[in-house]
Amino acid sequence: MTPMRPPFWIGLAMISAACAPSVAATPYPEAEPPAGVDAAAEPEAEAAAPKPAEPVLARYFDRDVNLQPFLAGFPYGRFQPSLETGALFYFDKGERYTLRMLEVGDGPGAMERLDLAKGKAVVDVDWSKRSLWSIHHHEASQTLWLHADASNDEKMNLWTLDLASGDLVQVTDHDYVYGLGMSADGSTIAYLPRKGTKAPFETCLVLRKVDSGKEEQVLCDTPALTFSWSEPRFSPDGMEVYFNALVEGDRTRGQMVRVDLRNRRRVARPVTPTKTSRSSPDILEGWVDDDKLLMLANDDGYANLYAYSRSADSITQLTRYTEDLTSAHLDGDEVIAVHRTPAGSTVVRLDARSGKELAQHRLQGTADVSDAHGGRAWLTHRSPDVVHQTLAVDLSTSGITPHEIIGLEPQLERDLVACKASAVSIPTFDKDPATGKPRQLHAFLLEPRTPPAEADRRLAMITAFYGGGNRYSVFDQIMCAAGVTVVSPAVRGSSGFGKAFYSLNDKDLGGDEIVDLFHVARWVEQRLSLPAARIGVYGGSHGGYATMRALTFPPATNGHNDNYYFGFGLAHAGFSDIKSFYDATNIPDWVVLESGDPNKPEDLAKMKDRSPLTHVGRLRAPILVTHGSQDWRVPVAESRQFVDAAKAKSLPVQYVEFAGQGHHIEGLALQAKAYQVRFDFLRAVAEAATQVQAGG
């Protein structure tokens, strides 16, 4: 079962080559809400309607933005179906995040719309104050095994939740747990605990009996082969365990390894070619003919489907798509999967033995397979104008005919789509070796449906990293509701275009990916007729770093002699010193991939030069920095030290810290506070830009 909230490394895996999508994207429809219903004509419906939720307002100039519909109008999310056990788990979000369970049958009503309000709260815990990454439903004991933390600090461990009593119990107490998997008979858990809070770590494979709690440490990793994030998979007879490992900690050399529990001397043996460059494989749950284990891997440049045969001890590539297969599930003799770029998604049914495509269905936005079992599959689908859909597919019939079983009422969805979205291509500084022509960056231009009438209130914001996604973004839509334009580009290193494009920023963190932003900003100037003072950059995590880096960028970087004077920046949970981030983060291997090995003097010197803290004196544009106090992915000290250094030089920085929050800000009240802080900051930026223009 897939994580409800995976760490962002999953978003980095199995990604992408070329720049523009292979299928040309089309603009999204600009349908306006239909004329309202005459309330006087339907008094009974008016009387029966539920009382509207109290508005939660954030103000930008004289425009009040009601955040309540965006943040809680469709109060459900993080859906995790378990079709094998007939249950759906999801969050009911608002001021508290409540974990609910809804029974989902497989009879005649399996394709009918679900009533999420009928879901039962399974535990009295506010999950806005904790991280929950995956759920495993142990039906025999009516217990959930959770991969979760206690206080939003991402100290992930194993927990059990008794569905009868609601008792939540912490089962393990390790520094970090990468993932867990359950044997076919439900008797044994395999998990990967990591020791230490600073690299180098030691990670072991541990088996735990579900009934007795007895544990066996099977083996530990070595510097030559380090264990990594994955959900271990048992062989059908329970005698072997398969999971992910990295050769010498290198994220570009991900392996699927096999541990034979029958051997007296247990070893983790790679079954994938160790000299081939690949991101960590995604190992599917289930087996074909009790012999073949399937996985997604990008050995040939794009994520495709592969099969490992136990009997032959060999791997066969089953598909050869030139778009990444981003998700797949096995059901009997078939695999249902999705391959996509930001131009759209293609759902396919594949023969599990040969990989032959049996049927396909196109969807406009970003789709993924969330589960498949017993002749049915569930898909998720989102786009800039589709907030959320869960679609069910009947695999007992031919073809692919999706049925919406979870979605928003049409009026609510229209109310939550404040942006007019169009796909655009933006030229950058270098040539695409595949075409010999200037490289084109895919982007989405998100313009307010109701733009500000006053020119002095116009602003545009560019996503600093992880942009270009063909999905609904609450943040972007709220910005559009306030009248702010958002440009979301897929700069080099982004997902969706194959392994080669994804790897363009390896060992170049803070280099050409930032220069791409400069070219996007110049395009925005021309397209929207805005001066640089009204164009800003924003992002979180890697994007928070990229924002700080863009505002402190030394022009000589990589010999381009390039820079852009952004008008402002908003950085959330970003790292300001790459070395101190490496020392404290729970993902140091990502830092090595992107920036280099700090144990090598030349890499360490480059890391220092690429750190915004080193060049904080170059900051001229105002920047708003936000961070959660409990963040371990990017420790809060990274923002604090940048802010302190900027204040010491009397530079334009504003800082807001959110107590008790982790890598994200959760909960209605805290999110409302965050948006008001952003709007106050943006208003000050717009007013200052007006004064400069008037003075000029």
Secondary structure as GFF3:
##gff-version 3
##sequence-region A 1 696
A	DSSP	alpha_helix	8	12	.	.	.	ID=ss1
A	DSSP	three_ten_helix	39	41	.	.	.	ID=ss2
A	DSSP	alpha_helix	43	48	.	.	.	ID=ss3
A	DSSP	beta_strand	57	60	.	.	.	ID=ss4
A	DSSP	beta_strand	63	66	.	.	.	ID=ss5
A	DSSP	alpha_helix	67	68	.	.	.	ID=ss6
A	DSSP	pi_helix	69	73	.	.	.	ID=ss7
A	DSSP	beta_strand	76	82	.	.	.	ID=ss8
A	DSSP	beta_strand	87	92	.	.	.	ID=ss9
A	DSSP	beta_strand	98	103	.	.	.	ID=ss10
A	DSSP	three_ten_helix	108	111	.	.	.	ID=ss11
A	DSSP	three_ten_helix	116	118	.	.	.	ID=ss12
A	DSSP	beta_strand	120	121	.	.	.	ID=ss13
A	DSSP	three_ten_helix	127	129	.	.	.	ID=ss14
A	DSSP	beta_strand	132	138	.	.	.	ID=ss15
A	DSSP	three_ten_helix	139	141	.	.	.	ID=ss16
A	DSSP	beta_strand	143	148	.	.	.	ID=ss17
A	DSSP	beta_strand	157	162	.	.	.	ID=ss18
A	DSSP	beta_strand	168	170	.	.	.	ID=ss19
A	DSSP	beta_strand	176	182	.	.	.	ID=ss20
A	DSSP	beta_strand	188	195	.	.	.	ID=ss21
A	DSSP	beta_strand	202	209	.	.	.	ID=ss22
A	DSSP	beta_strand	215	220	.	.	.	ID=ss23
A	DSSP	beta_strand	225	227	.	.	.	ID=ss24
A	DSSP	beta_strand	233	234	.	.	.	ID=ss25
A	DSSP	beta_strand	240	247	.	.	.	ID=ss26
A	DSSP	beta_strand	254	260	.	.	.	ID=ss27
A	DSSP	beta_strand	269	270	.	.	.	ID=ss28
A	DSSP	beta_strand	282	288	.	.	.	ID=ss29
A	DSSP	beta_strand	292	297	.	.	.	ID=ss30
A	DSSP	beta_strand	304	309	.	.	.	ID=ss31
A	DSSP	beta_strand	314	317	.	.	.	ID=ss32
A	DSSP	beta_strand	324	331	.	.	.	ID=ss33
A	DSSP	beta_strand	334	341	.	.	.	ID=ss34
A	DSSP	beta_strand	344	351	.	.	.	ID=ss35
A	DSSP	beta_strand	357	363	.	.	.	ID=ss36
A	DSSP	beta_strand	366	373	.	.	.	ID=ss37
A	DSSP	beta_strand	376	383	.	.	.	ID=ss38
A	DSSP	beta_strand	386	394	.	.	.	ID=ss39
A	DSSP	beta_strand	403	407	.	.	.	ID=ss40
A	DSSP	alpha_helix	410	416	.	.	.	ID=ss41
A	DSSP	beta_strand	419	431	.	.	.	ID=ss42
A	DSSP	beta_strand	438	448	.	.	.	ID=ss43
A	DSSP	three_ten_helix	455	457	.	.	.	ID=ss44
A	DSSP	beta_strand	460	463	.	.	.	ID=ss45
A	DSSP	alpha_helix	474	482	.	.	.	ID=ss46
A	DSSP	beta_strand	485	489	.	.	.	ID=ss47
A	DSSP	alpha_helix	499	502	.	.	.	ID=ss48
A	DSSP	three_ten_helix	503	505	.	.	.	ID=ss49
A	DSSP	alpha_helix	512	528	.	.	.	ID=ss50
A	DSSP	three_ten_helix	532	534	.	.	.	ID=ss51
A	DSSP	beta_strand	535	540	.	.	.	ID=ss52
A	DSSP	alpha_helix	542	551	.	.	.	ID=ss53
A	DSSP	three_ten_helix	557	559	.	.	.	ID=ss54
A	DSSP	beta_strand	568	572	.	.	.	ID=ss55
A	DSSP	alpha_helix	578	584	.	.	.	ID=ss56
A	DSSP	alpha_helix	588	595	.	.	.	ID=ss57
A	DSSP	alpha_helix	601	609	.	.	.	ID=ss58
A	DSSP	three_ten_helix	616	618	.	.	.	ID=ss59
A	DSSP	beta_strand	623	628	.	.	.	ID=ss60
A	DSSP	alpha_helix	637	648	.	.	.	ID=ss61
A	DSSP	beta_strand	653	658	.	.	.	ID=ss62
A	DSSP	alpha_helix	668	695	.	.	.	ID=ss63
###
